[in-house]
């Protein structure tokens, strides 16, 4: 029995629990694991960028490659750079529309979504506003 003014917390967890659990009163949690994506996961994004790079028309190989470099850096930055992701998407839509869908698939890749989400709720909300889900 709990005395008046005392708290009682009971937690029953099934075997399939995954992720962080916080119990108690007045808890403050901060941060997140930005690097939640394993190197193999990032490899999937790198592979998509490599495919796009190979499909660039010869006359746009240099500027398109620079855009892809910017995109990769934006995705893998400690805090993903949504403005750069958006700029690269728009550049491809304007200059190489045939590859714009591939850029969209890259930006919306589950690994990218996870990296953005790990960077915080505010960034994740902005990401979904800019790119949908």
N, C-alpha and C positions, 0 to 999 in steps of 0.2 A: 504494500500500500504506500502511496505517495503522500507525504506531509504537505499541508497547504504551503504554497510558495515554492515547492520543489517541482522539477520537471521530471518526466519519465518518458524515455524514448525507447521504443522497441522496433527492431528491424528484423524482418525475416527475408532472407535472400534465397532465391532459387539458384540452381547451378548454372544458369545461362546469363548471369549478370555480366555486363561488360561496361567498362568505363569507371569514372570517378563517382564516389558517393560521399556526401558530406552530411553529417548528423550533428545536431546540437542547436544551441541558440546563438544568435549574433555572430554567425560564421561569416568570414570574409574570404572569398577565394579570388585569386588573381592569376593572370598569365594564361598559359595554355601551351601546348607543345607544338610550336610552329613546325618543327621538323617531324611531325607525325607521319609524314610520308617517308617510306623506306627508299633507299637509293634505287632499288628495283622498280618501285612505283614511279619515281622521277624518270627512270629509263623509258617508261611508256610514253611520257610526254616528249622526251627527247626524240624518240623514234617517230612520233607524229611530225615534229618539226623537221626532222631529216627527210621525211617523205615529201613534205611541202617544199623544202629547199630543192629537192631533186626535180620537182614538177614546175619550178619557176621557168618562165620563158627566158631564153638566153639574153635578150635585151634588158631584162629586169632582174637578172641574177644578182648583180651587185647591190642595188638599192633594196631589193626584196630580201636578200640575205642579211643585210643590216637591220631591216625591220624584224626579221626572225630572231636575230641576236638580241635585239631589244626586248622582244617578247619573252624569250627564255630568261633573260635577266630579271624582267618584271615578275615573272612567275616564281622564280626561286629566291627573290630578295627576302630579307628577314621579315619585312612587311610587304606582301605582294603589292605591286604598283598598278592599281586599276586604271589610272589615267593612261599609262603606257599601253596596257592591254587594249584599251578602247581605241587609242590612236592607231595601233597596228591593225586592229580589226577594220577600222575605217579606211586606212591606207590600202589594204588588200581589196576592200569593197570597191574602191575607186580605181585602182591600177591593175588589179588581177582578179576580177570578179569570179573567175572560174575556181579560184582557190579560197575565196571568202568563206565558204562553208567549212572547209578544212580548218581554217583559223578559228571559226566558231566552235567546232568540235574540240579543238585544243584548249581553248579558253574554258569551255564547260566540262572538260575532262574531270572525272571524279577526284583525281589527285589534286588538281588545281582548286576545285571546290573545297576539298578538305584543307588545303594549305590556307586558303582565304578564311575559312571558318575558324581555323586554329589561331588566326591573327586577331580575332575578336568579333563580337556581335555587330559592332558599328560597321566595320569593314565588310562583313558578310552581307549586311543589309544593303550597303551601297553596291556591292557586287551584284546582288540579285536585282537591284533597281536598274543597273546598267546593262546587264547581260541576260536577265531572265533566269530561269532555273532549268 
